[in-house]
Amino acid sequence: MNIGMAARASGVSAKMIRYYESTGLIPKVGRTGSGYRDYSDKDVHKLRFVRRARDLGFSVEQIGGLLRLWEDRSRASADVKQVAMSHVETLRERAQQLEEMAATLIHLADHCAGDDRPDCPIIEELAAPGRGHVHHQGHHHGLNASKPG
């Protein structure tokens, strides 16, 4: 099947299929006599595996490792579990960071009047020099709570 058919069957866009081939995540497939890529059912199955792994937030590098484990019939399930549990920890850290970012933005928005005036603590915080990141927990980082923006 051609790349368009493989994309529809796998749920991976043709652009991403080309990218995965160019990075070596998946092997380049054979071509027809007229030069079109020719995907087999096995190729589509591998693309579905990649899509499912991406849906779970695995990086391309991690997916490469998972593909190698999938293809290795002598693999130890402990190796697969270790990859998954390491990824769970990363996801939990990312979730915590996202919650902190949301809380910071809520804090900043609470101090913004949201009117026609140009003063805005959200913009002021983003433009503040020398700050690597903002925190909302007990730190106002230049916000004047008594002066709504």
C-alpha positions as CSV (number, residue, x, y, z in Angstrom):
1,M,0.0,0.0,0.0
2,N,1.1,3.6,-0.6
3,I,2.0,6.1,2.1
4,G,-1.5,7.6,2.1
5,M,-3.1,4.3,2.7
6,A,-0.6,3.4,5.4
7,A,-1.2,6.7,7.1
8,R,-5.0,6.1,7.1
9,A,-4.6,2.5,8.3
10,S,-2.1,3.4,11.1
11,G,-3.3,6.8,12.2
12,V,0.2,8.3,11.6
13,S,0.3,11.2,9.1
14,A,2.3,10.7,5.9
15,K,4.6,13.6,7.0
16,M,5.3,11.8,10.3
17,I,5.9,8.5,8.5
18,R,8.5,10.2,6.4
19,Y,10.1,11.8,9.5
20,Y,10.2,8.4,11.3
21,E,11.9,6.9,8.3
22,S,14.4,9.8,8.0
23,T,15.4,9.4,11.7
24,G,15.7,5.7,11.4
25,L,12.9,5.0,14.0
26,I,11.3,2.8,11.4
27,P,13.2,1.3,8.4
28,K,12.8,2.8,5.0
29,V,10.3,0.6,3.1
30,G,10.7,-0.7,-0.4
31,R,9.4,1.2,-3.4
32,T,7.3,0.2,-6.3
33,G,8.5,0.3,-9.9
34,S,7.1,3.8,-10.2
35,G,9.0,5.0,-7.1
36,Y,6.2,5.0,-4.5
37,R,6.7,3.7,-1.0
38,D,5.2,0.3,-0.6
39,Y,4.0,-0.5,2.9
40,S,3.1,-4.0,4.2
41,D,0.6,-4.9,6.9
42,K,3.6,-5.5,9.1
43,D,4.8,-1.9,8.5
44,V,1.4,-0.6,9.3
45,H,1.4,-2.6,12.6
46,K,4.7,-1.0,13.5
47,L,3.4,2.4,12.7
48,R,0.4,1.7,15.0
49,F,2.8,0.7,17.7
50,V,4.6,4.0,17.3
51,R,1.4,6.0,17.3
52,R,0.2,4.3,20.5
53,A,3.5,5.0,22.2
54,R,3.4,8.6,21.1
55,D,-0.1,8.9,22.4
56,L,1.3,7.8,25.8
57,G,3.9,10.5,25.6
58,F,7.0,8.5,24.9
59,S,9.8,10.3,23.1
60,V,11.0,9.2,19.7
61,E,14.2,7.8,21.5
62,Q,12.1,5.9,24.0
63,I,9.9,4.5,21.2
64,G,13.0,3.3,19.4
65,G,14.0,1.3,22.5
66,L,10.4,0.0,22.9
67,L,10.4,-1.1,19.2
68,R,13.7,-3.0,19.8
69,L,12.2,-4.7,22.9
70,W,9.0,-5.5,20.9
71,E,11.0,-7.1,18.1
72,D,13.3,-9.0,20.6
73,R,11.4,-12.2,21.4
74,S,14.0,-13.0,24.1
75,R,13.3,-9.7,25.9
76,A,12.7,-9.6,29.6
77,S,9.4,-8.1,30.6
78,A,11.2,-6.4,33.4
79,D,13.1,-4.3,30.9
80,V,9.8,-3.1,29.3
81,K,8.3,-2.5,32.8
82,Q,11.4,-0.4,33.7
83,V,10.9,1.8,30.6
84,A,7.2,2.2,31.4
85,M,7.7,3.1,35.1
86,S,10.5,5.5,34.3
87,H,8.1,7.2,31.9
88,V,5.4,7.3,34.5
89,E,7.7,9.3,36.8
90,T,8.5,11.7,34.0
91,L,4.7,12.1,33.3
92,R,4.0,12.8,37.0
93,E,6.8,15.4,37.1
94,R,5.4,17.0,34.0
95,A,1.9,17.0,35.4
96,Q,3.1,18.7,38.5
97,Q,4.9,21.4,36.5
98,L,1.8,22.0,34.4
99,E,-0.3,22.4,37.6
100,E,2.3,24.9,38.9
101,M,2.2,26.8,35.6
102,A,-1.6,26.9,35.7
103,A,-1.6,28.1,39.3
104,T,0.9,30.9,38.4
105,L,-1.2,32.0,35.5
106,I,-4.4,32.0,37.6
107,H,-2.6,34.0,40.3
108,L,-1.4,36.6,37.7
109,A,-4.8,36.7,36.1
110,D,-6.4,37.3,39.5
111,H,-4.3,40.4,39.8
112,C,-5.2,41.7,36.3
113,A,-8.1,44.1,36.1
114,G,-8.9,42.9,32.6
115,D,-10.1,46.3,31.6
116,D,-9.2,48.9,28.9
117,R,-6.0,50.1,30.8
118,P,-2.7,48.9,29.5
119,D,-1.3,47.9,33.0
120,C,-1.2,44.2,33.2
121,P,0.7,42.1,35.8
122,I,0.7,39.1,33.3
123,I,2.7,41.1,30.8
124,E,4.8,42.7,33.5
125,E,5.8,39.3,34.8
126,L,6.6,37.9,31.4
127,A,8.8,41.0,30.7
128,A,10.5,41.1,34.0
129,P,14.3,40.8,33.6
130,G,16.4,38.2,35.3
131,R,13.7,35.7,36.2
132,G,14.1,32.1,35.0
133,H,10.6,31.1,36.0
134,V,7.7,32.4,38.1
135,H,6.1,30.9,41.2
136,H,2.8,31.7,42.6
137,Q,3.2,30.2,46.0
138,G,3.7,33.1,48.4
139,H,5.8,35.0,45.9
140,H,4.5,38.0,44.1
141,H,7.6,38.6,42.0
142,G,7.0,42.3,41.6
143,L,3.2,42.1,41.7
144,N,1.6,44.7,43.8
145,A,-1.5,43.0,45.1
146,S,-3.0,46.3,46.3
147,K,-2.8,47.7,42.8
148,P,-4.9,45.6,40.4
149,G,-3.7,45.7,36.8
